[in-house]
Amino acid sequence: MTDPLKFLQRLFPPAAFFGGFAWDALTIGQRVRALDLWTLGAFLLAAGLLILWLAQREASGAAAPEGSGWRGRLASLAWQAPYLLLQFFFGGIFSALFILYFKSSGYFGTWLTACLLGALLVANEFIGKQYGRRFTLVWALFALNAILLGNFALPHALGSLNPLWFYVSTVGGALLTHGLWRLAPGRPGRIFPAWVLVGALLLAWRLDMIAPVPLVRQDMAVGHDFVRDGDRFALQVEAPPWWAFWRDQASTVQVPEGGKLYGVSAVFAPLGVTAALEHRWEVREKDGWRLVYRTRFHSSGGRERGFRGYSWVLNPPPGEWRFIVATQDGRTIGVFSVDVVRGTPQPEELWLREF
């Protein structure tokens, strides 16, 4: 007969994982609310206090209870419960940050970083039992949570995307972790992995692999006959082939000699956040990508469908092009690649898209 306590103990991690992830996916949605960040901050605070308590328990020499029967198993579960709670706090922060960073990722480098965060989210569900034996792991996970949350929350709170806030929040998260380690009775584990994370994240930032949070790319398109009428942005885009059902438009556009190619982007920023953005048009040549045109503009957060910007290139030569929306300090928000060919699309090949 299956022991119900053991069954519940095995069931808790996957239930917490799928339940927490589903809740975050439904509640965070397309908009980033201050309440979401306050909730994650509360999780981080609770995790820090719990780590200090666990360090105190270890320093006091308390040992895991041993015994048989249901009383012994119940005592063992009670001993393990704080580690399961810590696992829940870390998992809650990881799942929310994974969703937020994934939504802010607009090209391969930032998607890779978001996927690594997702891998840590899954790994957290399998290494919870290690927390009691490996405080070094606990400090590293706490530092990563503190740093990534700070990267998101500080620009949101200050209403500014100045790159300085990334450095401040990254070093600040490591300093917070280091301070807790020094306060912890007995200082269990090692703190140097937290500072290794700082170096890795700073390197990823230099390689443009950190999403420009809290900005979220809502939409991008390339097409013809752009119209702006008051608050209405409309663009004619070429329909994709029937088998490419996942695409919003064709990957090849036809541009007649002397014609214009338009690009439109919609980028969400939280209310109160002002972002300096730019559009870049680049064409691939033998020695790599060459910048053809750049235009800069500012966005103010709060519009649910994103702040919109548009630009165009005149008479683009046939070839491989990419339309990029980025912050003016070089952080990539989204990339739209398209092949340009000479020609004029037929009316039945065009879709009208509004932004």
N, C-alpha and C positions, 0 to 999 in steps of 0.2 A: 504493500500500500504506500502510495506517495505521501511523504511528509508535507503537510500543508504549509508549514513555515518555510521549508526549503523551496517549495514551489513559488511562494510569494516572493522570497528573496531573489530567485532567478527571474521572476516576472518583472520586478520593479525597474531594472535598467532599461529594457526595451520599451516598457510602457511609458516611462518618463521621457525617453528619447522621442518616440513618435508623438506622444501627447504634447510635449513642449514644442516640438518643431511645428506641428499642425497649428497650435495656438499662435505661435509667433507669425507664421505665414498668413494667418487670417487676420490678426490684429494689427500687425505693422503695416500691411497693405502697401499702396503706392506712396502714401505720404509718411514722412518721418515726424512724429509728434514728440514734443518735449516730455510727455508722460512716459513714452517708451524709454527714453534715456534715463529718466529718474528711476524707473523700475529696474533697469540694468545696473544703475549706480547702487541701488539698495541691495541687489544681489551681490555685487562686489563687496560692499561693506559687510554684509552678513558672512560672506566667505572669509574675509580677513579676520573677523572676530572669531569665527569657528576655528580657523587655523591656529590662532593664539591659544584657544582653549585646548585644542588637541596637543599642542606643544607643551602646555602646562601638564596635561595628563601624562604625557610621555616622560617629562622631567621628574614627575613625582614617583616614577617607578611602577605605576599601575600596569598590571599584566592582563592580557585577554583572559576571560574566564574559561575554565575547562569543566566539562561535566557531560554526563549523558542524560538521555531522556528529554522530555519536552522542556523541563526547567533549564537544563544546560543549553539547549538550542535557543531558547528564548533569551537567555543571558548573552549568548554569543551574538544574536541578532541585535540586541540593545547596544552591545559594544561596537558593532559595525555600523550602527545607524548614523552616527555623525559623519562617517566617511561617505555613506550614501547621500546624506544631505549636502555635503560639500560637492559631490559629484553632480547633484541636481543643480546647485548654484552655478557651477562651471558650465554644465550643459545648457542651462537657460541662457547664459551670456553668449556662449559659442553659437547656439542656434540662431539667436537674434542677430548677432554680428555677421554670421554667414549670409543671412538673408539680405541685410543692409549692404554689405560689401559686394555681394553678387549683383544686386540691383544697380550698384554704382559702377560695375565693371563694364567697359565698353569695347575691349579688344583683348587679344590673346594673353598678353602679359598680366593684366589685372584679373582676367578669368582664372589664370593659373594660380595666382595668389589666393583668390576666393576658393578654389578647389582644394588647396592645401589647408585652408581654414576649415572647409567641410570635412576633410580627412581627420583633422584633429577633433572635430565634433563627434565623429563616429568612434574614433579611438578612445575618447573620454568615457564612452559607455562600456569599454572593456578593461580599462585600467584603474577603475575606481578602487579595487581591492589593494592596489599598490600604494595608495595615498598614505596608509598607516605605516608602511615600511620604507617609503622613499619620499622624505620631505623635500629633497632636491627637486623632484618632479612637481610637487605641490607649489613650490616657490616659482618654478618656471611657468606653470600654467597660470598662476595668479598674475605674474608679471605680464604675460601675453594678453590676458583679459583686460588688465588695467591699461595697457598701452593702446590696444585697439579701440577700446571704449573711449579713451581720452582723445585719440585721433579723430573720432567721430563727434564727440560731445563738445570739445573745446571750440572748434569753428562754429558749430551750431549755436553755442551760448554767446559767443562774441560777435556773431553775424559777419564773420570775415573769413576768407579762405587764404589769408597770408601764409606762405610756407613756414613761417616762423612757428606757427601753432603746431605743426607736425613735429618739429624738433622738440618743442617744449613738452608736448603731451607724451612723446616717446621717452624722453629722459625722465619726465615726471613719473610715469608709470613704473619705471625701474627703481627710481628713488623711493617711491611709496613701498614697493616690495622689499627693498633693502632695509627701510626703516622698520617694517614689521618683523623682518628676520632678526634685527638687532633687539627688538622688544621681546621676541619669543623666548620663553624660559629654556635655557640650554642651547639656544640657537641650533636646532636640529637641521640637518641637511646643509647643502652648499648653495650660495647665492650667485656664484659666477655665471651659471647658465642664463640668468635673467639679463645680465649685461651682454652676453653673447647674442641674445635675441635683439637687443638694441642695435648692435652692429649689423645683424642680418636685415633688420627692417630699414635701417638707413641705407644699406646697399640696394635693397629693393626699391626704395624711393628714388635713388639716383638712376636706376634702370627703368623708371616709369612703370613699375609693377604694382604700385599701391594705388588703388582707385581713389579719385579725387572726392572722397566723402566730405560733406554730406550731399553732394550733387548726385542726381540720378538721371541717366539718359532715358527720356520717355519715348522719343521717336526721331528718326532721321529718314530723309528721302531725297532722291535726285530725279529731276524731271524737266518738264517744259511748261511754258506759259504760266508762270507764277502770277498770282493775283492777290493783292492786299487791299481789302475793302473794310476799313474800320478795324474791328477786332477779328476779322475773318482772314485767314491765310489759306489759300487754295493752290494746289499744284497738280498738273497733269503728269501722271507717271505711266510708264509702259507696263502692261500686264505681264506677269510671269507665265511661262508655259503651264499647261494644265497639270503636268506631273509635279511641278514645284509648288505644291499646295501650301508649304510652310512660308513662302516668301510673300512680302507685301508688294514687290515689283520685280521686274526682270533684272537680271544681272548685266544685261547689255542695253545700252541706250543708243538711239539713232539721232544724230545731230547733223542738220544740213550745213553746207558750206556757209560760214558767216553767222551761224545761229548761236543762241545762248543755251547754256546748261545751268540750271538752277539747283541749289541745295537748300533744304530747310531742316532745321533741328528744333527740338523741344527738350529742354533740360529742366528738371524739377529741382528747386532749392527751397529749403524750409523758410517759413515766414520770418522775415527779419534778416535773412542772409543775402548779401549782395555779392555777386560774382563777376569778375572781369573775364569775359570769354572771347574766343576768336574762332573764325572759320579759316581753314587752310585747304587749298586745292593743290594736289601734287600729282605729277605724272611720272611714270616709270621710264627711265632711260637706261642706256647701257651700263652706266656707272651707278645706278641706284635711283632713288626718288628725288625729283627736283621740285622745289616749291615754285608754283606759278602765281598764286594770288593768296593774300591774307587780308582779312578784314576783322576789326575788333569792335566789340560792343560790351555793354554791361547788362546784367540781369538782376532783377529783384525777386526774391523768393515769395512763395505763397500761392501761386497759381497752380491748381491741381493738375492740369494737363501740361504744365511746364512752361517756362519762359521761352519764347520762340525767337529765332534769328534766321535770316536768309541771306544768301549771297549768290553770285553767279560768275561763270567764266565765259568769255566771248570767244567763239570760234575755236573750241578745244580740238586739237588734232587727234585723229584716231589713235587708240592705244589704251593702256591700262591706267586708270585714274583712281584716286581715292579722295574722298571728301571727309574732312576731319573737323570735329568740334572739340575744343580743348580750353583749358584755362590759359590766361595770357602768360602765366609763368611756366607753361609747357606741360602741364598734367593732362593726359589724353582722357577725354570723356567717352568718345565714340568714333569709330572709323567705318565709313561706308565705301566699299570698293565697287567699282563699276568699269565695264569695258565700253569705250566709245567707238562707234562706227559711223561712217557717213551714210546718211539717208534721212528720210522723213517718215515718221510713224503714221500709220493710217488711223483715222478716228476710232475705229473699232478696237484698236490695240491699246487705247488709252483709258486709264481710270482717273477719276477726280478724287484727290485726297485732301481733307481739310485738317488743320492743326489748331 
